[in-house]
Amino acid sequence: MTRIYLDHAATTPLHPLVAEAMLAVMQGGPGNASSVHAYGRAAKERLSAARDGIADRLGCKPAEFMFTSGGTESDNSAMIGSVRALAKRGKRHIVISAVEHHAVLHTAAALEREGCSVTVLPVDETGAIELSTVEAALTPETALISIMWGNNEVGTLQPVEAIGELARRCGVLYHVDAVQALGFLPMKLSRLPVDLMSFSAHKINGPQGVGGLYVASGTPFEPYLHGGSQERKRRAGTENVAGITGFAKAIELATADGGSRTAAVRSLRDGFESQLIELLGPQRAVVNGDPANRLPHISNISLIGADTETLLMRLDLEGIAAASGSACTSGALERSHVLQAMGLSEDRLASAVRFSFGLGNTAEEIAAAAQKVATVAERIRNNS
């Protein structure tokens, strides 16, 4: 059976050049970047080279970029590190949106249990927030706004610059989860009104278990991992030099094509959606999210009349890997919190599937996948 991978928003295949860069480090001998002998100095040089390269690509100072174990740790570090620092100044209020990744939602809940207050902003039917709701939520006690750039389930983009400018005017820190946006949207961090931004390597054909956090100079920040003095005392623990080298290579590759990567995946996504709508009709294949203002590689589609869980199982049997934003509890899927926050009808909630595109996908694959998805959806609907 020919398998077609359409779950790049979950994780991406490792780029061969990334694997090559990592292997060179793995086979290059031992080295702890904190050691002062020759092996340690070699590891430190690799670490510094990776940090310098990433900073150059993202438009920030090397000292402003710290390495983590991934997007979840970056989100946790950004929120806990800044809010705990500002709590000492009497600022304990956090503003987030209802469609954030669970790494933000659950961290906000944890901080709430520590005595912070949290405002969760609503979104419209496309998954976008209104700037006016952000402004209305701010108080003199607001420490942090944490609103993502591009949604991991429906792809909807939020007005990052406008939120950041508002935050600056009000003296509030702004954190952005940019895990899905990296590699698809142009970023020059020094020009953005953002204080903290989270990244993950495995979303851009890099290794799993490596991420990054931009912490703008002067941002109040307290580490929540304690031990050594790595990462300028912001994140204790021996650095994953091979993984970090792979991360740097992945960012280099993802940002070196002048937008052709973005255009390529957008073409695949648009082709898939148009073919699926043609096969099933616009009443049966309904795209969720903002039709224009969204990430290029994510397509969330409700296949009306076919249950999400059954769809995913049947598609897997047909060799197609897709996903839902639903949580699995006790063997059953719960409805996606993102789609619920968007106020979608029950028939759309119950039949939503996320397809996401990237390295290795071809137009021929997409055409074959659209045909298979339509056939499976039709069979489920006819048998229900």
Secondary structure, 3 states (H helix, E strand, C coil): CCCEECECCCCCCCCHHHHHHHHHHHCCCCCCCCCCCHHHHHHHHHHHHHHHHHHHHHCCCHHHEEEECCHHHHHHHHHHHHHHHHHCCCCCEEEEECCCCHHHHHHHHHHHHCCCEEEEECCCCCCCCCHHHHHHHCCCCEEEEECCCECCCCCEECCHHHHHHHHHHHCCEEEEECCCCCCCCCCCHHHCCCCEEEEEHHHCCCCCCCEEEEECCCCCCCCCCCCCCHHHHCCCCCCCHHHHHHHHHHHHHHCCCCCHHHHHHHHHHHHHHHHHHHHHCCCCEEEECCCCCECCCEEEEEECCCCHHHHHHHHHHCCEECECCCCEECCEECCCHHHHHCCCCHHHHCCEEEEECCCCCCHHHHHHHHHHHHHHHHHHHHHC
